[in-house]
């Protein structure tokens, strides 16, 4: 059982490191900029925020899989 806890702890540490890295921040910002540019003028602010939130969830799931 201790081995499983060690793996979970390592995965959590990897996720935390990925989530706070400068590269991850740049990729997320680029994604947000892309969403805004693609939808500016055609969607409301609230709709754009909803799109960003949905993509943020997918982005976080991708980071979890990497960890």
C-alpha positions in Angstrom: 0.0 0.0 0.0 2.9 2.4 0.7 4.0 2.0 -2.9 0.7 3.2 -4.2 0.8 6.2 -1.9 4.3 7.0 -3.1 3.2 6.9 -6.8 0.2 9.1 -6.0 2.4 11.6 -4.2 4.9 11.6 -7.1 2.0 12.2 -9.6 0.7 15.0 -7.5 4.1 16.6 -7.3 4.6 16.3 -11.0 1.2 17.8 -11.7 2.0 20.7 -9.4 5.3 21.3 -11.1 3.7 21.2 -14.6 0.8 23.5 -13.5 3.2 26.2 -12.2 5.8 26.0 -15.0 6.4 29.0 -17.2 6.0 26.9 -20.4 2.5 25.8 -19.2 1.6 29.3 -18.4 2.6 30.4 -21.9 0.7 27.6 -23.6 -2.4 28.5 -21.6 -2.2 32.2 -22.4 -1.7 31.4 -26.1 -4.8 29.2 -25.9 -6.8 32.0 -24.3 -5.6 34.5 -26.8 -6.6 32.2 -29.6 -10.1 31.7 -28.2 -10.6 35.5 -27.8 -9.3 36.4 -31.3 -11.4 33.6 -32.9 -14.6 34.7 -31.1 -14.3 38.4 -30.7 -17.3 40.2 -32.2 -19.3 37.1 -32.7 -19.8 36.0 -29.1 -20.6 37.7 -25.9 -18.1 38.1 -23.1 -19.9 35.5 -21.1 -19.8 33.0 -24.0 -16.1 33.6 -24.5 -15.5 33.0 -20.8 -17.5 29.8 -21.0 -15.4 28.6 -23.9 -12.2 29.4 -21.9 -13.5 27.6 -18.9 -14.3 24.5 -20.9 -10.9 24.5 -22.6 -9.2 25.1 -19.2 -10.8 21.9 -17.9 -9.4 20.0 -20.9 -6.0 21.6 -20.5 -5.9 20.6 -16.8 -6.9 17.0 -17.7 -4.0 16.9 -20.2 -1.7 18.1 -17.5 -2.9 15.4 -15.1 -2.3 12.7 -17.7 1.2 14.0 -18.2 1.9 13.9 -14.5 
